[in-house]
């Protein structure tokens, strides 16, 4: 997770397991792991000093903001689940991927939809394409609603 401090993130509070939103920074004690600040931007280059409220988070729940919202203005994060035609399940991910079905021999890096089951490698992977359509909204995430993945869609 090198350099993730420049991304807006969502993660679960380590103490309460409630979602917190902000920017990812090393926890102030330097040993606990990651923390999320309030909705502020840290400017390390200018050595500006701020007083921040830090919330220690569960590392395995950290998800970067994808920079887009769905049709109903819900922000999209890594780990969010979208469903196509009420039967095909996709998870928003970040990393290397084939940018489009017709370009399976090429790779890109960024946010994409990982389609599960029979539609893997068939449907487009670009997040913005799916979330700009009324019937493709964020239905949940892999942490709070894993049943959307296991619940019969795609299986």
LINTANOR-V501444 format. One record per residue. PSI is psi in whole degrees, 0 to 359 (NA if undefined). OMEGA is omega in whole degrees, 0 to 359 (* if undefined). NEAR is the number of other C-alpha atoms within 10 Angstrom. Layout:
BEGIN
PSI/OMEGA/NEAR, PSI/OMEGA/NEAR
END
This chain:
BEGIN
38/181/8, 134/174/4, 19/179/8, 351/183/15, 344/180/20, 0/181/13, 140/170/17, 138/185/21, 168/170/23, 139/177/23, 164/179/27, 134/176/23, 130/183/19, 332/182/17, 324/188/10, 346/184/8, 17/174/12, 153/180/10, 138/172/13, 152/183/21, 143/178/20, 218/181/22, 142/185/24, 131/178/30, 157/172/21, 141/179/17, 140/188/17, 331/181/13, 352/176/7, 357/182/9, 342/188/8, 339/184/11, 224/187/14, 156/176/22, 161/176/27, 132/176/28, 177/172/24, 188/184/15, 67/181/14, 164/176/12, 130/178/15, 130/179/18, 90/182/11, 329/183/8, 325/183/6, 1/178/7, 38/178/8, 139/184/8, 127/179/9, 158/170/10, 119/183/6, 152/169/12, 122/181/10, 140/175/18, 117/177/23, 137/185/22, 161/174/26, 115/187/16, 324/183/15, 0/178/9, 4/183/19, 127/177/24, 129/180/24, 147/175/25, 130/184/21, 355/179/21, 7/180/13, 162/175/15, 163/177/18, 184/184/21, 329/182/16, 20/175/13, 23/173/12, 127/181/12, 143/181/15, 131/179/25, 159/172/26, 138/179/22, 353/177/23, 152/183/22, 132/171/26, 154/182/29, 129/180/22, 128/178/16, 33/180/9, 23/177/11, 338/182/12, 125/187/20, 135/175/26, 147/179/28, 133/177/24, 125/182/24, 172/174/22, 133/177/19, 197/178/10, 142/181/13, 165/172/21, 122/186/18, 337/181/20, 153/182/18, 321/182/14, 356/181/11, 39/184/11, 342/179/12, 356/180/10, 159/176/12, 152/175/13, 171/176/13, 131/180/11, 198/179/14, 143/180/23, 168/175/25, 123/174/26, 104/179/24, 137/182/23, 158/174/16, 216/188/14, 341/181/12, 357/177/15, 126/181/17, 359/180/16, 311/181/12, 153/175/16, 152/181/19, 354/184/24, 125/185/18, 313/183/24, 323/180/17, 313/185/11, 322/186/20, 351/176/22, 3/181/16, 139/184/12, 322/185/10, 11/177/15, 83/180/19, 165/177/22, 122/184/24, 347/183/12, 202/177/18, 168/186/20, 349/181/16, 314/184/12, 331/184/9, 56/180/14, 342/178/12, 337/177/13, 332/178/20, 318/186/22, 351/191/11, 26/176/10, 338/176/11, 134/176/17, 359/187/19, NA/*/12
END
